[in-house]
Amino acid sequence: MVEPGTPGLARVVEAFSASVLAADGGLDRPRLGALVFGNPERLAVLNGIIHPLVRERAAALAAAAPKGAVLVQDIPLLVETGQGPSFHLVLVVDAPEDLRLQRMIEHRKMSADDARSRIAAQASREDRLAAADVVLDNAGTKDELRDAVDLLWRHRLAPYAENLAKRRIAARPGGPVLTAANPGWAQQAARIAARLLAVAPREVLAVDHIGSTAVPGLDAKDVLDLQLTVRDLAAADRLEPLLAEAGFPRWPGTGPDNPKPGQPDPAAWDKRVHGSADPDRAVNLHVRAAGSPGWRYALCFRDWLRDDAAARADYLTEKRKAARRHGVDKSTAAYAADKEGWFTGYAAPRMEEWATHTGWQPPSYAAP
């Protein structure tokens, strides 16, 4: 976007003078970098020129790509510009800061001070890793990195692309396997929630992490449960193709929730269920109407378990019993059904007592 003769280069020269031009009329990038890095005001001016042009060009290239193509965008400032939720996956190529400094000095011929100012002007390593669905270790050789990319392509990216093209949920063979609580589940759920919120901001009221993986310290299947809140199920149906495009096709043949005590009307428990097309991150996405009994139950149950250690212990005992009974199953369907009696007969009354005692109330949403 800043090649000789382009409007982008003309605007850069207008903002920073002809001193940023090289002898051949092209952009002198080291000279420009020395002017803007370490100077937030000048950097903001440059970004205001370049970023809109780059995004416009990227959108045009994406629109012209063949159907089913895998599009990879290399965005150095993805975290700083908040673009992560726009992509199915965010991949970060990572190396320790001392090694990055060494490479910038050796390969880009930067001074140590210039290299440090360049790093200081960007998101921290911690923030980049927090935004990443995939982290590739770039502390080794180029061949090692290339092998890691090949492995990622074969086992995740290519199958994911095929699932997206076919509107297919990634296969999950085998029965229930409980794993130790993973502190990373919350961060993974937050990244996915941000993508879902971006699908249709006027239709999606909220996305909440629910289920066992939302309860710190509770062992669970390595499957994230998320609840997407809409005003009614007509909105859920309008969202169906958009969610599929975002990587969450609808589960075929899914019906209403099982009614809980005091809610005999099955229709009141109706929902839509979607799953993840990503073969490396299993997700159950429950789309429910705000105020419906199933929506309330999911949020109250999560908060009860978070607050009550005895309830967590009781639920873990039940989960382990059901997992033992269904460990050789070919799916987790029977495992889930086996726990329904515990939810309705044991958990529901105790959860409601807790809600009354603590004054728990579900969230409310203002009219748009």
C-alpha positions in Angstrom: 0.0 0.0 0.0 3.1 2.3 0.1 4.8 1.3 -3.2 6.0 4.1 -5.3 3.2 6.0 -7.0 0.5 4.8 -4.6 -1.8 7.2 -2.7 -0.6 5.6 0.5 3.0 6.6 0.0 1.9 10.1 -1.0 0.0 10.5 2.3 3.0 9.2 4.3 5.3 11.7 2.6 2.7 14.5 3.2 2.7 13.6 6.9 6.4 13.0 7.4 8.2 14.9 4.6 10.2 13.6 1.7 13.0 12.6 4.1 11.3 9.2 4.4 11.9 8.5 0.7 14.9 6.4 -0.4 17.0 7.3 -3.4 14.9 5.1 -5.7 11.7 6.9 -4.7 10.5 4.0 -2.4 9.8 4.2 1.3 12.8 4.2 3.5 11.4 2.0 6.2 14.3 2.2 8.7 14.2 6.0 8.5 10.4 6.0 9.0 10.7 3.5 11.8 13.2 5.7 13.6 10.8 8.6 13.4 7.7 6.9 14.8 8.8 4.2 17.2 9.2 5.8 20.6 6.9 8.6 19.6 3.3 7.6 20.2 1.8 10.6 18.4 3.7 10.1 15.2 3.0 6.3 15.3 -0.7 7.0 15.6 -0.5 9.3 12.6 1.2 6.5 10.5 -1.2 3.9 11.7 -4.1 6.1 10.8 -2.8 6.3 7.2 -1.8 2.7 6.7 -4.3 0.5 8.7 -7.4 1.5 6.7 -5.7 1.0 3.4 -4.4 -2.4 4.5 -7.8 -3.6 5.8 -9.5 -2.5 2.6 -7.0 -4.4 0.5 -7.2 -7.4 2.7 -11.0 -7.5 2.4 -10.7 -7.3 -1.4 -8.2 -10.2 -1.5 -10.4 -12.3 0.7 -13.5 -11.6 -1.4 -11.6 -12.7 -4.5 -10.2 -15.9 -3.0 -11.5 -19.2 -4.4 -14.3 -20.9 -2.5 -12.9 -23.1 0.3 -9.6 -21.4 0.3 -7.7 -21.0 3.6 -6.9 -17.4 4.1 -3.9 -16.4 6.3 -3.5 -12.8 7.3 -0.1 -11.8 8.8 -1.0 -8.9 11.1 1.8 -7.7 13.4 -0.6 -5.4 15.4 -3.5 -7.8 15.6 -3.7 -7.6 19.4 -3.3 -3.8 19.5 -6.0 -3.3 16.9 -8.4 -5.8 18.5 -8.9 -7.8 15.3 -8.6 -11.3 16.9 -12.4 -12.0 17.1 -12.6 -11.5 13.3 -10.8 -14.8 12.6 -11.5 -18.4 13.2 -8.1 -18.9 14.8 -5.3 -16.7 16.0 -1.8 -18.1 15.6 1.2 -16.4 17.4 4.8 -17.2 16.5 6.6 -16.7 19.7 10.2 -16.3 20.9 11.8 -14.9 24.1 12.5 -11.2 24.1 16.2 -11.5 24.3 16.2 -13.7 21.2 14.0 -11.3 19.4 16.3 -8.5 20.2 19.3 -10.5 19.0 17.6 -11.3 15.7 16.5 -7.7 15.1 20.1 -6.5 15.7 21.7 -9.2 13.5 19.2 -9.6 10.7 17.6 -6.1 10.5 20.7 -4.2 11.4 18.9 -2.3 14.1 20.6 -0.7 17.1 19.7 -2.2 20.5 17.8 0.9 21.4 15.8 1.0 18.2 14.9 -2.7 18.7 13.8 -2.1 22.3 11.7 0.9 21.3 10.0 -1.2 18.5 9.2 -4.0 21.0 8.0 -1.4 23.6 5.5 0.1 21.1 3.8 -3.3 20.6 1.6 -5.5 22.8 3.4 -7.4 25.5 4.3 -11.0 25.0 1.8 -11.9 27.7 -1.0 -10.2 25.8 -0.1 -11.8 22.5 -0.1 -15.3 24.1 -3.4 -14.6 25.7 -4.9 -13.8 22.3 -3.5 -17.0 20.7 -5.4 -20.2 19.9 -2.2 -21.6 18.6 1.4 -20.8 19.7 4.3 -21.8 17.5 7.7 -21.8 19.3 10.2 -19.9 17.2 13.2 -20.2 19.5 14.7 -23.0 17.4 15.7 -23.4 13.8 13.7 -22.5 10.7 13.4 -26.2 9.9 11.9 -26.9 13.3 9.4 -24.1 12.8 8.5 -25.3 9.3 7.9 -28.8 10.7 5.6 -27.4 13.4 3.6 -25.5 10.7 3.3 -28.7 8.6 2.0 -30.6 11.6 -0.5 -27.9 12.5 -1.7 -27.8 8.9 -2.3 -31.6 8.6 -3.9 -32.1 12.0 -5.9 -28.9 12.6 -6.1 -26.3 9.8 -6.9 -28.5 6.9 -9.5 -30.6 8.8 -11.0 -27.4 10.2 -11.3 -25.9 6.7 -13.0 -29.0 5.4 -15.5 -29.0 8.3 -16.3 -25.3 7.7 -16.9 -26.0 4.0 -19.2 -28.9 4.8 -20.9 -27.1 7.8 -19.8 -30.1 9.9 -19.0 -30.4 13.6 -15.6 -31.9 14.3 -15.8 -35.6 15.3 -15.7 -36.5 18.9 -15.4 -40.3 19.1 -15.2 -42.1 22.4 -16.9 -42.0 25.8 -16.5 -39.5 28.6 -13.0 -38.8 29.8 -12.6 -36.5 32.8 -9.4 -34.4 33.0 -8.0 -32.3 35.8 -9.3 -28.8 35.9 -7.4 -26.6 33.5 -6.9 -22.9 34.4 -6.6 -22.2 30.7 -10.3 -23.1 30.1 -11.5 -19.6 31.1 -9.2 -17.8 28.7 -10.1 -20.2 25.9 -13.8 -19.6 26.5 -13.3 -15.8 26.6 -11.6 -15.9 23.1 -14.4 -17.9 21.7 -17.1 -15.7 23.3 -15.5 -12.7 21.7 -15.8 -14.3 18.3 -19.4 -15.2 18.9 -20.3 -11.7 20.1 -18.9 -10.4 16.9 -21.1 -12.6 14.7 -24.2 -10.4 15.1 -23.9 -7.8 17.8 -27.5 -6.7 17.6 -28.8 -10.3 17.9 -26.4 -11.7 20.5 -27.2 -10.4 24.0 -24.4 -12.2 25.8 -22.1 -15.2 25.7 -21.4 -16.9 29.0 -19.0 -19.7 29.9 -21.1 -22.3 31.7 -20.8 -26.0 32.7 -18.0 -27.7 34.5 -15.2 -26.1 32.7 -16.5 -22.7 34.0 -16.0 -23.8 37.6 -12.4 -23.3 38.9 -11.0 -26.5 40.3 -13.6 -28.9 39.0 -12.5 -31.8 36.9 -14.4 -32.1 33.6 -14.4 -33.4 30.1 -12.2 -31.1 27.9 -15.2 -29.6 26.2 -16.2 -26.0 26.7 -19.8 -25.2 27.2 -20.9 -21.8 26.2 -24.4 -20.2 26.4 -25.3 -17.7 23.8 -28.3 -15.5 24.8 -30.8 -14.2 22.4 -34.2 -12.5 22.9 -36.2 -15.4 21.4 -35.6 -18.6 19.3 -36.5 -16.8 16.1 -33.3 -14.9 16.6 -31.5 -18.2 17.2 -32.8 -19.5 13.9 -31.6 -16.3 12.1 -28.2 -16.8 13.6 -27.8 -20.4 12.5 -26.0 -19.7 9.2 -23.9 -17.0 10.7 -22.8 -19.3 13.5 -21.9 -22.0 11.0 -19.7 -19.5 9.1 -18.0 -18.6 12.3 -17.1 -22.2 12.9 -20.1 -23.4 15.0 -22.6 -25.5 12.9 -25.8 -26.7 14.5 -25.9 -30.2 15.9 -28.3 -32.2 13.8 -31.4 -33.6 15.5 -31.1 -31.6 18.7 -34.3 -30.8 20.6 -35.4 -29.1 23.8 -33.8 -29.5 27.2 -35.2 -32.0 29.6 -37.7 -30.2 31.8 -36.6 -29.5 35.4 -38.9 -29.7 38.5 -41.6 -27.0 38.5 -41.3 -26.5 34.7 -43.5 -29.1 33.1 -43.7 -27.4 29.6 -41.0 -28.9 27.4 -41.4 -25.9 24.9 -40.3 -23.5 27.7 -36.9 -25.4 27.8 -36.3 -25.3 24.0 -32.9 -24.3 22.7 -30.6 -24.6 19.7 -27.3 -26.5 20.1 -24.2 -25.9 18.0 -20.8 -27.5 18.1 -17.3 -26.5 17.0 -15.9 -27.3 13.6 -12.4 -27.0 15.1 -10.9 -30.5 15.6 -8.7 -29.2 18.4 -11.2 -27.3 20.5 -14.4 -29.1 21.3 -17.3 -26.7 22.2 -21.0 -27.1 23.0 -22.8 -23.9 22.2 -26.3 -23.7 23.8 -28.4 -20.9 22.2 -31.2 -20.0 24.6 -33.7 -17.2 25.0 -33.1 -14.7 27.8 -35.4 -15.5 30.7 -36.2 -19.1 29.7 -35.9 -21.7 32.4 -33.0 -23.5 30.7 -31.1 -20.2 30.4 -31.6 -19.4 34.1 -30.7 -22.9 35.2 -27.4 -22.9 33.4 -26.3 -19.7 34.9 -27.5 -20.4 38.4 -26.0 -23.9 38.4 -22.6 -22.6 37.5 -22.7 -19.8 40.1 -23.9 -22.3 42.8 -21.0 -24.6 42.1 -18.5 -21.7 42.1 -19.8 -20.6 45.5 -20.5 -23.9 47.3 -17.5 -26.3 47.8 -19.9 -29.1 49.0 -21.9 -28.8 45.9 -18.8 -29.1 43.7 -17.7 -32.2 45.6 -21.1 -33.8 45.2 -21.2 -33.1 41.5 -17.7 -34.4 41.0 -18.7 -37.6 42.7 -21.7 -38.0 40.4 -19.6 -37.2 37.3 -17.0 -39.8 38.2 -19.7 -42.5 38.8 -21.3 -41.7 35.4 -18.0 -41.7 33.6 -17.1 -45.1 35.0 -20.5 -46.5 33.8 -20.0 -45.1 30.3 -16.3 -45.1 29.8 -16.4 -47.6 27.0 -19.3 -45.9 25.1 -18.7 -44.6 21.6 -20.1 -41.1 22.5 -20.9 -39.1 25.6 -24.7 -39.0 25.0 -25.5 -41.7 27.6 -23.1 -40.1 30.1 -25.1 -36.8 29.8 -28.4 -38.5 30.0 -27.3 -40.6 33.1 -26.8 -37.4 35.1 -30.2 -35.9 34.4 -31.7 -37.7 37.5 -29.1 -36.1 39.7 -29.7 -32.6 38.2 -33.5 -32.8 38.7 -33.8 -34.8 41.9 -30.7 -33.7 43.9 -29.2 -30.5 42.5 -32.3 -28.5 41.5 -33.8 -28.1 45.0 -30.4 -27.4 46.7 -29.5 -24.9 44.0 -32.8 -23.1 44.5 -32.2 -23.0 48.3 -28.8 -21.4 47.6 -30.3 -18.9 45.2 -32.9 -17.8 47.8 -30.4 -17.7 50.6 -27.8 -15.6 48.6 -30.3 -13.5 46.7 -28.9 -14.7 43.4 -30.6 -13.2 40.3 -29.9 -13.8 36.6 -28.8 -10.9 34.5 -31.3 -8.7 32.7 -30.9 -7.0 29.3 -32.2 -3.6 28.2 -34.2 -3.3 25.1 -32.1 -2.4 22.0 
